[in-house]
Amino acid sequence: MNYLMILSRLRGVVFTAFLALFFVNAVAAKSKTRIFVLTDIENEPDDAQSLVRFLTYANQFDIEGLVATTSIHQQKRTSAWRIKEIVEAYGKVQTNLLKHEPGYPPVGDLLAVIHEGRPDYGMNAVGEGNDSTGSEALIAAVDRDDSRPIWVPVWGGPNVLAQALWKVRATRSAEALARFVAKLRVYTISDQDNSGPWIRKEFPGVFYVASPGIHAGGAYHYATWSGISGDKFHARFTGADFSIVNNEWLDQHIRKNHGPLGAQHPHTEYLMEGDTPSFLGLVQNGLNSPENPNWGGWGGRYEFYTPRMQKWFQEPETRPFWTNSVDEVIGHDGNWHTSNHATIWRWRSAYQNDFAARIDWTIKPYDQANHPPVVKISSPKKLTAKQGGLVKLSAAGSSDPDGDQLSYEWFYYSEVGSFTTSNARTGQPLTIEQFDQQQASFTVPSGRVMLPGTGDMHIILAVTDNGTPPLTRYGRVIVEVTE
């Protein structure tokens, strides 16, 4: 092969990468998620860990608040200084991150939205005279003339949110309160003070994702979020690959020799990044669907119901909200595992590799780092079919910005959707022909189908490149089975 041919091919790869990056960034710019984080940072290392990961995705979010709060674990102080310290480390790498994807906000924009709640526990900081810079900033963010909802990931106690809701209810009409509530999307890491149950009871219209209960009653062992890394401490489950969430892996891939932001990721004491699921389901990866927690994603899968009273609850729940559900997953050990924790750990290799790649972005030039593939579903993303009907799937046109080779996996996410079937011979709900190819197909099951025999099926495509580390993006096809 002569040099002109080599140069021509290199130009083609670069141009393809440019087009893919342009497409991804154009979509991201249109669909950024508004986000307002509440964190009891410094109660233990995992909040700081989660903030480091969160900032590597800062270009995907409109970050409108980073608020230091209290919790059951840290009742009389807040630590905004630690948020500032990590954000300043981000500022040292922001220009390098921009070499990989646009949209990373200037450090000054993030420093400007750091606030604090009141240094008091739970409902002690809710009511007349308990406004804080944090609660006022949250009210201002929700009031902003922006039709997008605002997500409030709660890593500690939610009393800043409780105070904002208390004040709006006390000072505005019922209609204005309803408009305010309708814009909120809340994901709490269990209940880390007594204001969480109060919010759910007093404001039943709030979109709320939670595994309810407090640590003293053992709630963290049963919480979905502990699937992020709680194999050995909280949750105590088997099946996941613990070797990619332990301190040794984090030292090698995140902390050591990975620049000033990676260096801010502290040593794990209990479990890695227990707060990360609250925003991991907001990452734009083609799988996550924030408005549909029951569809599943990197932040776990949740269903909408009123949970029955458990000993770790502070009080009985009075309303439905998005809470624990289970997936059945083949684990790292080759066995089947059925649990709510599996709704998160089933994606562990993908989200850990993604974090490692983004930390690489903080220090490496574009051509020395890996970037995620661009998935294109060229067959219909939504379609109808009947029992016994043939459904064809295609990912033709999928590409990789680095020119890496791509592998494909089509699978039926059987826990999602309302069409229910099983195969008596294999025990599996669906066989997808050529499931590991760019184009695949399946026949809608008939026979062993639960009544009414209709409903929707979710088919997931995972596309993974062969870069270092390998990165995965997804597509979703929804098939409506009709009579």
C-alpha positions in Angstrom: 0.0 0.0 0.0 1.5 3.4 -1.0 1.6 6.5 1.2 -1.1 8.2 -0.7 -3.5 5.4 -0.1 -2.6 5.4 3.6 -3.1 9.1 3.8 -6.5 8.8 2.0 -7.7 6.2 4.5 -6.5 8.2 7.5 -8.4 11.2 6.2 -11.5 9.1 5.8 -11.2 7.9 9.5 -10.7 11.5 10.7 -13.7 12.7 8.6 -15.9 9.9 9.9 -14.8 10.7 13.5 -15.6 14.4 12.9 -19.1 13.6 11.6 -19.8 11.2 14.4 -18.6 13.7 17.0 -20.7 16.4 15.4 -23.8 14.3 15.5 -23.4 13.3 19.1 -22.7 16.8 20.2 -25.6 18.3 18.3 -28.0 15.8 20.0 -26.4 16.5 23.4 -26.7 20.2 23.0 -30.4 19.9 22.3 -31.2 17.5 25.1 -29.1 18.5 28.1 -30.6 17.6 31.4 -31.0 20.3 34.0 -29.6 19.1 37.3 -29.4 20.3 40.9 -27.3 18.2 43.2 -27.7 17.9 47.0 -24.8 16.3 48.8 -23.7 15.5 52.4 -20.2 15.5 51.1 -17.5 14.7 53.7 -19.7 12.4 55.7 -17.7 9.6 54.1 -15.6 9.4 50.9 -18.3 8.2 48.4 -19.8 11.7 47.8 -16.5 13.1 46.7 -16.0 10.0 44.5 -19.4 10.5 42.9 -18.7 14.2 42.3 -15.5 13.4 40.4 -17.4 11.0 38.1 -20.3 13.5 37.8 -17.9 16.3 36.6 -16.6 14.1 33.8 -20.1 14.2 32.4 -20.6 17.9 33.0 -21.0 18.6 29.3 -24.2 16.5 29.2 -25.9 18.5 32.0 -27.0 22.0 32.7 -25.7 22.1 36.3 -27.7 24.6 38.2 -26.8 23.8 41.8 -24.1 22.0 43.8 -25.4 22.2 47.4 -23.7 21.0 50.6 -26.2 19.5 53.0 -26.6 17.5 56.2 -27.7 13.9 56.8 -28.2 11.3 59.4 -24.4 10.8 59.1 -23.5 14.4 59.4 -26.1 16.3 61.3 -24.6 19.7 62.3 -22.3 20.8 59.5 -22.1 21.1 55.7 -18.9 21.0 53.6 -19.2 23.3 50.6 -15.4 23.7 50.8 -15.0 20.2 49.5 -17.3 20.7 46.5 -15.2 23.8 45.7 -12.0 21.8 46.0 -13.1 19.2 43.5 -14.6 21.7 41.1 -11.3 23.6 41.1 -9.6 20.4 40.2 -12.1 20.1 37.3 -11.1 23.6 36.2 -7.5 22.4 35.7 -8.6 19.8 33.2 -11.6 21.5 31.5 -9.7 22.7 28.5 -8.4 19.1 27.9 -11.9 17.7 28.2 -13.0 20.1 25.5 -10.5 18.4 23.1 -12.8 15.3 23.3 -16.3 16.7 23.4 -17.6 20.2 23.5 -19.9 21.6 26.1 -17.8 21.3 29.3 -18.8 24.4 31.3 -16.2 26.9 32.5 -15.1 26.3 36.1 -16.4 29.7 37.1 -20.0 28.7 36.1 -19.8 25.7 38.5 -18.2 27.7 41.3 -21.1 30.2 41.0 -23.7 27.5 41.8 -22.1 26.1 44.9 -24.4 26.7 47.9 -25.1 25.3 51.3 -28.2 24.1 53.2 -28.7 24.8 56.9 -26.3 23.0 59.3 -29.1 21.1 61.0 -30.7 17.7 60.8 -33.8 16.8 58.7 -37.0 18.5 59.6 -35.3 20.7 62.2 -34.2 22.8 59.2 -37.7 23.0 57.5 -40.2 25.7 58.2 -40.3 29.4 59.1 -36.9 31.0 59.2 -35.1 28.0 57.7 -34.3 29.3 54.2 -30.8 28.8 53.1 -28.7 29.8 50.0 -29.3 26.2 48.9 -33.1 26.2 49.2 -33.4 29.7 47.7 -31.2 28.7 44.7 -33.4 25.6 44.1 -36.5 27.7 44.1 -34.9 30.1 41.6 -33.8 27.2 39.4 -37.3 25.7 39.3 -38.8 29.1 38.6 -36.5 29.8 35.7 -38.3 30.2 32.4 -37.4 26.8 31.1 -39.8 24.1 30.1 -37.4 21.2 30.9 -37.8 19.4 34.2 -35.0 19.8 36.8 -33.5 16.7 38.3 -32.5 16.7 42.0 -30.1 13.9 42.8 -30.0 13.7 46.6 -26.8 12.1 48.0 -27.6 12.9 51.7 -30.6 14.4 53.4 -33.2 16.2 51.2 -34.2 18.9 53.7 -33.0 21.6 51.3 -35.7 20.3 48.9 -38.1 20.0 51.7 -37.6 23.7 52.7 -38.0 24.8 49.1 -41.3 22.9 48.9 -42.5 24.2 52.3 -41.8 27.8 51.3 -43.5 27.6 47.9 -46.6 26.0 49.5 -46.7 28.7 52.2 -46.3 31.6 49.9 -48.0 30.7 46.6 -51.4 29.5 45.3 -52.3 25.8 44.9 -52.0 26.2 41.2 -48.5 27.7 41.4 -47.4 25.0 43.8 -48.6 22.3 41.4 -46.6 23.9 38.5 -43.5 24.0 40.8 -43.9 20.4 41.8 -44.5 19.2 38.2 -41.0 20.4 37.2 -39.2 18.3 39.8 -37.6 14.9 39.3 -36.1 13.5 42.5 -33.8 10.5 43.0 -32.7 10.0 46.6 -30.1 7.6 47.9 -32.5 6.0 50.5 -33.7 8.3 53.3 -30.8 10.0 55.0 -33.0 12.1 57.3 -36.7 12.4 58.2 -37.6 14.9 55.5 -37.7 12.3 52.7 -40.9 10.6 54.0 -42.4 14.0 54.7 -41.9 15.1 51.1 -43.4 12.0 49.7 -46.4 12.3 52.0 -47.0 16.0 51.8 -46.3 16.5 48.1 -47.7 13.4 46.4 -47.3 14.9 42.9 -43.5 14.9 43.1 -41.8 12.5 40.7 -39.7 10.5 43.2 -37.3 7.7 42.8 -36.1 6.0 46.0 -35.4 2.8 47.9 -37.0 4.1 51.1 -35.7 3.6 54.6 -32.8 4.5 56.9 -29.4 2.9 57.5 -30.1 2.2 61.2 -32.8 -0.3 60.1 -30.7 -2.0 57.5 -32.2 -0.2 54.5 -29.0 0.2 52.6 -28.7 -3.6 52.3 -32.0 -3.7 50.4 -31.6 -0.6 48.4 -31.3 -0.7 44.6 -28.5 1.9 44.5 -26.1 -0.4 46.5 -25.9 -2.5 43.3 -23.3 0.1 42.1 -20.6 -1.6 44.2 -22.0 -3.0 47.4 -21.1 -6.6 46.8 -19.0 -6.9 50.0 -20.4 -4.2 52.4 -24.0 -3.0 51.8 -26.2 -5.4 49.9 -23.8 -8.3 50.1 -24.7 -9.9 46.8 -22.9 -12.2 44.4 -22.8 -12.3 40.6 -21.1 -9.0 39.8 -17.4 -8.4 38.9 -16.1 -6.8 42.1 -12.6 -6.5 40.7 -13.6 -3.5 38.6 -15.0 -1.4 41.6 -12.4 -2.1 44.2 -9.6 0.2 45.3 -7.0 -1.6 43.3 -8.9 -0.9 40.0 -9.7 2.6 41.0 -6.1 3.4 41.9 -4.9 2.1 38.5 -7.6 3.5 36.2 -8.9 6.7 38.0 -6.6 8.0 40.8 -3.0 7.5 40.1 -1.3 9.3 37.2 -4.6 10.5 35.9 -4.4 14.2 36.6 -5.8 16.5 39.2 -9.4 15.5 38.9 -8.7 11.8 39.2 -6.5 12.5 42.2 -9.6 13.9 44.0 -11.3 10.5 43.9 -10.6 9.3 47.5 -9.9 5.8 48.8 -13.1 3.8 49.3 -14.0 3.0 52.9 -17.4 1.3 52.6 -18.5 1.0 49.0 -17.5 2.9 45.8 -19.7 5.8 44.8 -23.0 4.9 46.5 -24.5 8.2 45.2 -23.6 7.7 41.6 -26.8 5.9 40.6 -28.8 9.1 41.2 -27.3 10.6 38.0 -25.9 7.6 36.1 -29.3 7.0 34.6 -29.2 10.6 33.2 -26.1 9.9 31.1 -26.9 10.0 27.3 -25.9 6.5 26.3 -28.9 5.4 24.2 -30.2 3.1 27.0 -31.2 5.5 29.8 -34.7 7.0 29.6 -34.9 9.3 32.6 -38.7 9.8 32.4 -39.2 6.1 32.3 -37.4 4.5 35.4 -39.2 1.2 34.6 -37.3 0.9 31.3 -34.0 0.3 33.1 -30.5 1.8 32.7 -27.2 2.5 34.3 -28.9 4.0 37.3 -31.1 0.9 37.9 -34.7 0.0 37.2 -37.7 1.1 39.3 -41.4 0.4 39.2 -44.3 2.7 40.3 -46.1 1.4 43.4 -46.7 2.0 47.1 -44.2 -0.2 48.9 -45.5 -2.1 51.9 -44.1 -1.2 55.4 -40.7 -2.6 56.2 -38.8 -2.4 59.5 -36.3 0.0 58.1 -38.9 2.5 57.0 -39.4 5.5 59.3 -43.1 5.4 58.7 -45.6 3.7 56.3 -45.6 5.0 52.8 -48.8 6.7 51.7 -48.4 7.0 47.9 -46.9 5.3 44.9 -43.5 6.3 43.7 -40.7 4.8 41.7 -39.1 2.1 43.8 -37.3 -1.2 43.9 -37.8 -3.8 41.1 -35.8 -6.9 40.1 -34.0 -8.1 37.0 -32.8 -11.7 36.3 -29.2 -11.5 35.0 -26.4 -13.9 34.2 -23.6 -12.9 36.5 -19.8 -12.8 36.2 -19.9 -16.3 37.8 -22.0 -17.7 35.0 -25.1 -18.2 37.2 -28.5 -16.5 37.1 -29.1 -13.9 39.8 -32.4 -12.2 40.5 -32.4 -9.0 42.5 -33.0 -5.3 42.5 -29.2 -4.8 42.8 -28.8 -6.6 39.5 -30.7 -3.8 37.7 -27.5 -1.7 38.2 -24.6 -4.2 38.4 -25.6 -5.8 35.1 -24.2 -2.7 33.4 -21.0 -2.5 35.6 -18.3 -3.2 33.0 -19.8 -0.5 30.7 -20.1 2.3 33.2 -16.7 1.6 34.7 -15.0 1.6 31.3 -16.9 4.8 30.5 -15.5 6.5 33.6 -12.0 5.3 32.9 -12.2 6.7 29.4 -13.4 10.1 30.6 -10.7 10.3 33.2 -8.3 9.7 30.3 -9.9 12.6 28.5 -8.8 14.9 31.3 -5.1 14.3 30.5 -4.7 12.8 27.0 -5.0 14.2 23.5 -7.9 13.0 21.3 -5.8 10.5 19.3 -4.6 8.8 22.5 -8.0 8.2 24.1 -11.0 6.2 23.3 -14.5 7.6 22.5 -17.8 5.9 22.5 -19.4 4.4 19.3 -22.3 6.0 17.6 -25.3 3.7 17.4 -27.8 3.9 14.6 -30.9 1.9 14.6 -31.8 1.8 10.9 -34.8 -0.5 11.3 -37.9 1.1 12.9 -37.4 2.0 16.6 -41.1 1.5 17.3 -43.2 -1.0 15.4 -46.2 -3.4 15.8 -46.2 -7.1 15.2 -48.5 -10.1 15.9 -47.7 -13.4 17.7 -45.7 -15.5 15.2 -44.7 -12.4 13.2 -41.1 -11.9 12.1 -39.3 -8.7 13.3 -36.1 -7.6 11.5 -33.5 -5.5 13.4 -30.8 -3.5 11.8 -28.0 -1.3 13.1 -26.6 -0.5 9.7 -24.8 2.9 9.7 -23.4 2.5 13.3 -19.9 3.9 13.5 -17.0 4.6 15.7 -15.2 8.1 15.9 -11.8 6.4 16.4 -12.3 3.9 13.6 -12.4 1.0 16.0 -14.0 -2.3 15.2 -17.5 -2.8 16.6 -19.2 -5.8 18.2 -23.0 -6.1 18.5 -25.4 -7.7 21.0 -29.1 -7.7 20.6 -31.1 -8.9 23.6 -34.6 -8.9 24.9 -35.0 -6.9 28.2 -37.8 -9.2 29.3 -38.5 -7.4 32.7 -39.4 -4.2 30.8 -42.7 -4.1 28.9 -46.0 -5.9 29.3 -45.7 -8.8 26.9 -44.8 -11.9 28.9 -43.6 -15.2 27.5 -41.3 -18.1 28.3 -39.9 -21.1 26.4 -40.4 -24.4 28.3 -37.3 -26.0 26.6 -34.7 -23.2 27.0 -36.2 -21.3 30.0 -35.5 -18.1 28.0 -38.2 -15.8 26.8 -36.9 -15.1 23.3 -34.4 -16.3 20.8 -32.8 -13.6 18.6 -31.3 -15.0 15.4 -27.8 -13.5 14.7 -28.0 -11.6 18.0 -24.2 -10.8 17.6 -24.5 -9.3 14.2 -25.3 -5.8 12.9 -28.6 -7.2 11.5 -30.7 -9.7 13.4 -34.3 -10.9 13.6 -36.7 -12.8 15.9 -40.1 -14.3 15.7 -42.7 -12.9 18.2 -43.4 -15.9 20.6 -46.8 -17.6 20.5 -48.2 -20.4 22.5 -46.7 -20.0 26.0 -47.8 -16.4 26.3 -49.6 -15.0 29.3 -53.0 -13.4 28.7 -54.0 -11.1 27.2 -51.2 -12.0 24.7 -50.5 -8.5 23.8 -48.2 -5.8 25.1 -44.8 -4.2 24.4 -41.4 -5.8 24.1 -38.1 -3.9 24.6 -35.2 -5.1 22.5 -31.8 -3.6 23.5 -28.8 -3.3 21.2 -25.4 -2.9 22.9 -22.6 -1.8 20.5 -19.1 -2.0 21.9 -15.8 -0.9 20.3 -12.4 -2.6 20.6 -10.7 0.5 22.0 -8.9 0.9 25.3 -11.0 0.7 27.4 -13.8 -0.7 25.3 -16.8 1.6 25.3 -20.5 0.7 24.9 -23.5 2.6 23.6 -27.0 1.4 23.1 -30.2 1.5 21.0 -33.7 0.4 22.0 -36.4 -1.1 19.8 -40.0 -1.3 21.2 -42.3 -3.8 19.6 -46.0 -3.5 20.3 -47.5 -7.0 20.1 -51.1 -6.7 18.8 -53.9 -9.3 18.3 
